[in-house]
Structure formats: C-alpha cells, structure tokens
Amino acid sequence: MKLPYLKTTLLGTILIASTIALAPAAMADNKDRLYRVTVQNATLGQPLSPPVIATHTDAFELFSLGPVPTEGNEGYEQYWGLAAVAETGYPYHLLDAVSVANGVSDALALPPVLHEGESNSTTISASGDAKYLSVASMLGRTNDGFWALRGVALPRGIGDTVRYFANGYDAGSEANLETTGEGGTVGGADGDNGETGEGINDGSGEGYIFVHAGIQGVGGLDPTIYDWRNPVVEVTIERVQ
C-alpha cells in the first residue's frame, strides 16, 4: 500500500477539518481526568504535521529504538502507521492502530500543521491507570523523520503543569536522500514533486528506528535552513480537571 508524499501545500490542507478523537473502551476507572496539551515547534525550518497524541498505561509503547517489526509480526500495524506519519505526515493510520492498542485510554490527532515558532493546544482525557502520554508527528522536510515523546508522566494534581522537550527520530523506512520536491519538501527518491511518492517501507531504509542525524546537505536541502539540533519540539501538559 502506498501513500503520496507530503508537500507543504498538502500539509496545509490535509487536516483543516476539526480534531478527530477516538477513545477505546472505558478502562477500570471511568472517571476521566482532562489535560491540556500544547505542542510548540522549536525548529528553524521544519514544519510539523498534525501529531497523534495518546494517554495510556505502562502497558503501551509507541515505539522502541532498534529493529522495526516486519510484516505479519506483532507491532507491525502500529509501526506501519508511524512510518506513514514519518514519510507522509498523514496521522490516521497511526491513530487507528494506537486507539485500539492495549493500555490506551484516549487518542486523537491535532491539526493543523505547525511552522517554526507556532503552537497549538488540545484537551485529552485519561482514566484509571493511564498516567502517561505519548505523541509523534512528521518533521516535514525529511524523508522519514519524525519527533516524539514516549510514555512521559502526566501531571498529577489539577492545575499542575509539566514541560517536555522532544527529540527527532528516523523511522528507518526510507533512505535519507534529502531530495527536494515542490515547495522545498522532500519528495520521492528521484526528487519528484511529491505527488507520487514511493510509499512507505519500500526497502530502502535502515530497518531500525534511531535518533535522527539531521539534514547533512547530501541532497537539495540546505542544512543552514533545514537542519536542527535536538530537542525539536516543546510539549506542555496541564491537568485541567
């Protein structure tokens, strides 16, 4: 299955619709706690696709560093959704997988695209033993780069706030050719305009998830504009109920 590659124009229009939240069956404690989550782009030249955000127990893991699951094995569907986020910015495959995963209390996608310095907020619920939050979205001018937080603690008391700084990762699903498409975003391996990418998991990637090395200037992207040093995103979480 293949998905079109992300362009800045696609990023700007893919999810102008209102936030979609999917909540699985209620957990042991039906009393929901509410949190305001604010995502701020801290890069100088990387647009961020709409993130997938989830509250969960310690039974859930968004991803782990190292070798990726292979097709037909446990965890592949969730990884496939993460790779789709990393390569195309489209969040709903990952959202679908996360929403039904063991330990997840609530999950949603947060439009729109965030450009440098921009931020956006949403509220998300958690119940029972769901005391953690995970979030991920695409680093827009990369082949398969994304940023993420994995299982960070939610604030405990009403009015309490915690702040986290997220690093950039490489999904390992596509080679980092740094070829530019229309609008300066990364297109397919041949540098096309992003309309017909090669899809995810085309066999050219490293096959493991690791901390992203940034833009090295091996293709058409100028590192002085598009490179970064971790962290790349600031996430603030406030308990509001």
N, C-alpha and C positions, 0 to 999 in steps of 0.2 A: 504494500500500500504506500502510495507516495503522496506527499503534500507539497504545494507550491512554496517557494522560498519567500521569506519575509522581505518586504521593501518598507521604506519609511512611509510611503503612501498607504500600504496595506496595514502597517502598524497603526496608522492614524484612523483607519476606518473599520478595522476588523471587529472591534468590540465597543462601538459607541453606545450600543444598547445597554440597558441597566444591568447592574451586577446580578449574576445568577448564583444563587447559593443552593447547594444540595446538602441535606442533612440525612445521614443514615438513621437507623432505628435508635430510639432512645436508649441510653445506657442505664446502669443500675440506679443512678440518682437522676431523677427527672428535673431537678431544679437547675435551671440554666444560669450560668454566670455570663455576663456580657463584657466584652473587651473592645476598646477602640484601637485599631492597628493603623499606624501611619507609616507609609513607605516613602523614603526620600532618595532620589537619585544623587549620588555623591561623585559621579564621574564627570569628566570634562567633555566627552564626546560619544558616549554610549547611550542611545535610547533604550529604555526598558519596556519590554512587553508587559501586558497585564499579568500580574502574578497570581499563582494559585496559593491560597492560604488555608491551612488546616489546623484545628485544635485536636489534640489526641492524647492518649495514654502512652506509657512507655512501651506498649506492645507494637507501636507503629514506628517505622523508619522510612523516611522519604527516599533516601538512597544511602549507600555506603561507598567510600573510596575503594578503588580497586577494580577487579574484573567485573564486567557487566553481565547480567543474566542473558542467556541465549534463548532463542525462540523455543517455546514449548516447555520451558522450565519455570519454576516458581519465581515470581517477581518480574517476569518479562513484560507483562502488560503495563505495569507501573513504570518500568524503565522506558518502554516504548513511548509512553506519554511524556516522560521527562525529556527524551531525545527530541520529540516533536516540539516541545517548548524551546529547547536549546537551538534547534535548527530553523524553526519557522515562527516562533512566538505564539502559536495557537495553543491556548491553555486547556481546551475542553476534553481532550483525550486524557490528559493527566488528571484533570478534575474528576472525570468519571471513575478512573481507577482508584484515586485517593478516597473518594466519597464512600466507597463500599469496602475499604480496607479495614482489617481488624484493628480496633482501638481508636478509630477516628470518630470524633464527636460531631464536628461541623466542618464543612469545606466550602470554599467559594472562590470565584475569580473576580479580580478587581480592575476593571477598566478605569481610565484609558491608558494609553502609552505615556510614560514619563520621560521627558527630556531632561538634560542636565539642570540640576538645581530644583526641579519640580518635585512635588509631593502630592500624595492623595491618601485619604483615610477611609476606613470602613469599620463596621462593627461585626463581630463574630462571637458565637456563643460556645460555651463548653460546659459539660456536666459530668458528674461523677468523678472518676479518677483522671479525667482529661485535664492535665496540668501543664501541657506542653504545646508549643506552636512550631510549625514548620512552614516555610514559604520558599517559592522559587519562581523565577521568570528569566526570559532571554536577555542577554546582552546583545542589543540589536545589530551591531556591526561586527559580528563574529560569525564563523561558520557553525560552530556548535557550542558556543559559550553560554553560560547561564550563571546567575548568582543565587545563593540560597542560604537559609538558616535551617538547621536540622535539630529539632527537639529542644528548643530553648524554653526555659521555665517562664510560665505566665506569672504576672504579679498576683499576690495573694489577697490583699485587702482592697476594699472599694476605695478608689482614689489613688491607689498605688500605681507607680509607673516604672517600667524598666526599658532600657535602651540597649539595642544590639547593633553591631556592625557586621555586615555580611560580606563574604569573600566571593570572588568569581571562580567558577569551575569549568572544566571541559568535560562534555558528556561522552567523549570518546567514540562518537558515532560517525564523524566525518573528518577528513583531513583538514588541517588549518592552512588553507591556501591563501587566505586573505585577498581573494579576488573580489573586486568591487562590481556591484550591479548598479542598476539605475538608481540615482539618488544617493550614491555613495555607500549603500549597504552591500553586504556580501551576497552574491548570487551563487549560481551553481559552480561546479568545479571548472567549467570553461569560461567563467566570467560573464554568464548571460545576465539578462536584465531582471532576473528574479521571478519571471512568470512561470518558468518550467524548471524548477529545481530537480535534483536527482532523488529527492525523497530522503527519508531517514534510514539509517542502518544500511548504507549502500556498500559496506565492506571496506571503505577507505579509512575509517577511523582507527584509533589506537586500541579500542576494545576494552578500555577501562576508564573510570572516572578519576580525575585528578585536579589539583589546583591549577587554574588556567595560567599559562605563561604570558598572557597579554598579546598585544599586537607587535610583531617583530619587524615589520617592514619587508616581508618576503614577497608580498603581492602588491596590490594597488593602494592599500590603506597606509596613510601617513601616521607613524607612531606618535608624532608630536601632537596629533589631534585625537586619535582614537585609542591610544594605549592607556593603561591605568596601572595603579599600584593599589593592592588591597589595603583596606576594605573599599567596596564599591557602592554599598547601599547602607543607609541608616534606617533601622526599623524601631519604632517606638510603640510600646504596648501599654495601654492604661486600662485598668479594670474600672468599668463604669457602673456595674450592677452585680 
